[in-house]
Each structure stands twice: as structure tokens, then as C-alpha cells.
Amino acid sequence: MKLPTIEDLAAAHPGFLEEILSQSEAAAAIDRSEFTLQDWRNRGLGPAYLKYGRRVGYRRRDLYEWISANTVHPGRENGDGVA
């Protein structure tokens, strides 16, 4: 089954990708714990996030882009010289 692209989602559901998720919603969306997201933020890793006051949020678009950027395609050149 082919997953929809970011462009497919944006065309089918205007505003969907700009939705801001809470830390718990974002953690569930990428199947990680809230602690992992917090740890990644502290270490400068993980998806882009928004900080407003003491709250943290994640744009759905940023989660999709982060997943896409970290997807490994075995057998394809991945930029580090390894095919």
C-alpha cells in the first residue's frame, strides 16, 4: 500500500498539514513516547516544533517532513556513499 504524499494530503484536506498537535498527539502520531520527544528537543534532534510560553506543539506538516527525511530506502543511494 502506497502512503499518500504531503502534496496528496494538502490537496485532499486543506489545512490538515498546518494543524498544530500537542506533544502527546505528536508522540502518538509517530509512535514514540512524550519522553522521547522531550529528550530529542533537549538534544537538538527530532522533528521541528513550536514553543509558545511553556507549551510545545508540532505542526503535522513538520512531522511528515521529518519522517520523509529520515526514511531509508534500501538499495538506493542515501547521500552518505552507501547504496
N, C-alpha and C positions, 0 to 999 in steps of 0.2 A: 504494500500500500504506500503510495506516494503522499508525503505530507505536503500541505499547502505552503506556498512560499509567503514571504512577508507581503509581497505585492498582491497575491491572491486574497489574503486576509484583509488587507486595506481596501481592496476593491469591493469585496463582499460585505464588509462590516465597517463602514466609515466610523472613525472614532475609536474603534476597538483597540487598535495598537497604541493609542495615546492614553488609554485608561491607566490610572496610577493604582498599583496594587500595594497593599500593606506588606510588611515583612513576612507575616505568616502566609498571606496569599501567594507571594512570590516564591517562598520556600516550597509550598505545595506544588506550584506550577512547574518547578524544575526538580522536584523530588529530592530536596535537600532539607536539612533542619534549619530552623531560625538561627541556631548557634553557628552553623556553618556559614550562613550569610554574614553574620556579625563578625566572625573570625576573618572571612575573606575581606570585608571592609577594612578591618584593622590592619591587615597585611597588604592592602592595596591590590587585592585580587578580585575576581568575580565580576558580575555584571555591573554596569553603571547604575547609580542610584541617586535619588533626590534626598536632600536633607533640608527639612524645614522645622526650625526650632529643635526640639529633641526627637522629632519624628523622622522616620526614614520611609521612603517609598520607592517603588520600582515601576518604571514605565514598561508595559507589556512589550512594546517595540524593542526596548533595550534588552529584555530577557531573550527574545527571539534572535536578535543580532548577536548576542553573546554566545548562545547555543550554536548558531551557524558558524561563528568564527572559531569555535572550539570543536567542530565536528571533524573527525578524522576519516578520510576515505582511503582505506587500504588499497595499495596498488597504484595510487596516484601520487604525483609529486606534491609534497606538502610544504615546500618552502625551506626545509632545512636540509635538502640534499638527499633525503631518504625517499625512495619511491614506494 
